[in-house]
Structures are given as C-alpha cells and as structure tokens.
C-alpha cells in the first residue's frame, strides 16, 4: 500500500522522535535486574521495528518509480 509522501514523512519523523524520547527518558539501569534489561530490550526492538516500517513502506512517488 502506498501512502502520500507527506503522511509517510510524518510517520518517519514520529518513529524517530519516539525512539529519541525513549532513550532520553531512560534513567540509570540496574544491570543486575534481568527483568528491567529485558523490558528495555523489548521496547528498543519495538521502536526499531517501527522505524524500519516507516522507512520501507513506499510513498506515492516511490511507488510510481518502481
């Protein structure tokens, strides 16, 4: 499915800013608590998947070029 270029660019910015906000709000992590580490890893993986999705779905212009 293609999306208008403006919508796709907005999704890209939102995904990147969400990852930046998450990293900015991380407090010192207790490295001896595996539950906390797993939680951070799962959150990071989800944010990275969102960034990849936002950059791999074609826009109107990219869909026409392919």
N, C-alpha and C positions, 0 to 999 in steps of 0.2 A: 504494500500500500504506500502510495506517495503522499506526502504532506506538503502544504505550501511552504516555501522557503522560510518565510518569517516565523511560522509555527515551529519548524524544525530547529532553526537557530535559537529560538527561545528555549526549546526543550534542552538543547545542548548547554546553554548558559545555566539553566536551572539545575541540571545534573551536576555540573562542575561546581557551582556555588554550594550545593548541598554537601558535596564532599569536603569542600573547604571549611564550611561551617562546622561539620562534624569534627574535623581534625582540630580546628581552633578551640573547640569546647572540651577536648579530652584533657582530663586532669591527670596528675601522676598516676600511673597504673601500678597496681600491686602485682608484681611479676610472680608472686608465689601463689596467686589465686587463679587456677586454671579456668574457672567459670567466667571470670572477668576477661581473661585473654581470649577465650572462645567467643564471647559476646562481641568484643571489638573486632575480631577477625571476620565474624559473620556480617557485622554491619559494614565493614570495609568492602567485603566481597559484594554485598548488595549494591553499595554505592558505585563500585567499579562496573558492575553489570549494567547499571542504569546509564553510566557514561558511554559504555560501548554501544548499547542500544540506541542512544541518541545520536551517535555518530555513524551508525551503519545503515539506518533506515534512509532511503533516498528521499530527496526533496523533489519538487516538481521539475526543476531544472536538471537535476542529476538523473532522474528517471527518463527524461527525453533524450539525454546524451547516450544512454546505454542501449 
